Amino acid sequence: MEIRRIQFDNIHDLDLAHIFECGQCFRWLPAEDGSGDYIGAAGGYAARASCGGTTLILDVTGGDEAFWREYFDLDTDYGAIKARLTESEPAIEAAVKYGAGIRILKQDLFETIISFIVSQNSNIPRIRKNIESICRTYGEYIGEVSGRELYAFPAPEALAAADIDDLTELRLGYRSRYIRAAGEKFAACCRPECREDVLDYPGVGPKVANCVMLFGLRDTAAFPVDTWVRHIMNEMYGFSETDARGMERFAHEKFGELAGYAQQYLFYYFRDRR
């Protein structure tokens, strides 16, 4: 399969490790050659991403410049976002500086729903393995990049037709029935458009719903509260770690439409310090 190069110049506020290690996606892994590049898949295309200075280079099996520009959210001024966040809340300045290269990717909605259903009560290495198993079993082969074979994320219809026992064999446990049910629901034209729609999916609670809103529907006011965020909000603001709703309200009042960005900077900073 032919590999084509796409290059974006004069790109600021972008660091591949920050983007791919901040918990928002699970299909991109560091290249094994120690280059700092990442290899992954998006939108049914395989790619290798490298970044030097202010230049982003993508070696891809498909997708035009417009697709990849949108995927990496290159038209958003993250410098302005960081300035607004630190002005409204100086206490997060260290976190913003630490994760200064984070950008919120434009991910496929169905992939985001399944990914965060899989993420429940798990950790990032295990989530990555689970999702890779799902893609290799039910997704289409999309090419080889730097020696790594990649598969597209399965269509909703493929997971809707999956056998529960076969999904369980992929070590998905109790999530297996939720994954198939989500495939059935999405395939039946029940594409969610708001938080209530997302919560209507089997196996989706408030935390997963907020992740889907932020990463799948681009609602940047969404503020996912997981175990790390509970620790952060307790340490920084004295919230009880059981008061997730109070944390969400506070974030909306403090950060408004930028709450999702604040969550990503805080999550990445505090998790890496532990």
Secondary structure in CASP SS format (residue, H / E / C, confidence):
PFRMAT SS
TARGET T0000
AUTHOR 0000-0000-0000
METHOD secondary structure of the structure
MODEL  1
M C 1.00
E C 1.00
I C 1.00
R E 1.00
R E 1.00
I E 1.00
Q E 1.00
F E 1.00
D C 1.00
N C 1.00
I C 1.00
H C 1.00
D C 1.00
L C 1.00
D C 1.00
L H 1.00
A H 1.00
H H 1.00
I H 1.00
F H 1.00
E C 1.00
C C 1.00
G C 1.00
Q C 1.00
C C 1.00
F C 1.00
R C 1.00
W C 1.00
L E 1.00
P E 1.00
A C 1.00
E C 1.00
D C 1.00
G C 1.00
S C 1.00
G C 1.00
D C 1.00
Y E 1.00
I E 1.00
G E 1.00
A E 1.00
A E 1.00
G C 1.00
G C 1.00
Y E 1.00
A E 1.00
A E 1.00
R E 1.00
A E 1.00
S E 1.00
C E 1.00
G E 1.00
G C 1.00
T C 1.00
T E 1.00
L E 1.00
I E 1.00
L E 1.00
D E 1.00
V E 1.00
T C 1.00
G C 1.00
G C 1.00
D C 1.00
E H 1.00
A H 1.00
F H 1.00
W H 1.00
R H 1.00
E H 1.00
Y H 1.00
F C 1.00
D C 1.00
L C 1.00
D C 1.00
T C 1.00
D C 1.00
Y H 1.00
G H 1.00
A H 1.00
I H 1.00
K H 1.00
A H 1.00
R H 1.00
L H 1.00
T H 1.00
E H 1.00
S H 1.00
E C 1.00
P H 1.00
A H 1.00
I H 1.00
E H 1.00
A H 1.00
A H 1.00
V H 1.00
K H 1.00
Y H 1.00
G C 1.00
A C 1.00
G C 1.00
I C 1.00
R C 1.00
I C 1.00
L C 1.00
K C 1.00
Q C 1.00
D C 1.00
L H 1.00
F H 1.00
E H 1.00
T H 1.00
I H 1.00
I H 1.00
S H 1.00
F H 1.00
I H 1.00
V H 1.00
S C 1.00
Q C 1.00
N C 1.00
S C 1.00
N C 1.00
I H 1.00
P H 1.00
R H 1.00
I H 1.00
R H 1.00
K H 1.00
N H 1.00
I H 1.00
E H 1.00
S H 1.00
I H 1.00
C H 1.00
R H 1.00
T H 1.00
Y H 1.00
G C 1.00
E C 1.00
Y E 1.00
I E 1.00
G E 1.00
E E 1.00
V E 1.00
S C 1.00
G C 1.00
R E 1.00
E E 1.00
L E 1.00
Y E 1.00
A C 1.00
F C 1.00
P C 1.00
A C 1.00
P H 1.00
E H 1.00
A H 1.00
L H 1.00
A H 1.00
A C 1.00
A C 1.00
D C 1.00
I H 1.00
D H 1.00
D H 1.00
L H 1.00
T H 1.00
E H 1.00
L C 1.00
R C 1.00
L C 1.00
G C 1.00
Y C 1.00
R H 1.00
S H 1.00
R H 1.00
Y H 1.00
I H 1.00
R H 1.00
A H 1.00
A H 1.00
G H 1.00
E H 1.00
K H 1.00
F H 1.00
A H 1.00
A C 1.00
C C 1.00
C C 1.00
R C 1.00
P C 1.00
E C 1.00
C C 1.00
R H 1.00
E H 1.00
D H 1.00
V H 1.00
L H 1.00
D C 1.00
Y C 1.00
P C 1.00
G C 1.00
V C 1.00
G C 1.00
P H 1.00
K H 1.00
V H 1.00
A H 1.00
N H 1.00
C H 1.00
V H 1.00
M H 1.00
L H 1.00
F H 1.00
G C 1.00
L C 1.00
R C 1.00
D C 1.00
T C 1.00
A C 1.00
A C 1.00
F C 1.00
P C 1.00
V C 1.00
D C 1.00
T H 1.00
W H 1.00
V H 1.00
R H 1.00
H H 1.00
I H 1.00
M H 1.00
N H 1.00
E H 1.00
M H 1.00
Y H 1.00
G C 1.00
F C 1.00
S C 1.00
E C 1.00
T C 1.00
D C 1.00
A H 1.00
R H 1.00
G H 1.00
M H 1.00
E H 1.00
R H 1.00
F H 1.00
A H 1.00
H H 1.00
E H 1.00
K H 1.00
F H 1.00
G H 1.00
E H 1.00
L H 1.00
A H 1.00
G H 1.00
Y H 1.00
A H 1.00
Q H 1.00
Q H 1.00
Y H 1.00
L H 1.00
F H 1.00
Y H 1.00
Y H 1.00
F H 1.00
R H 1.00
D H 1.00
R H 1.00
R C 1.00
END
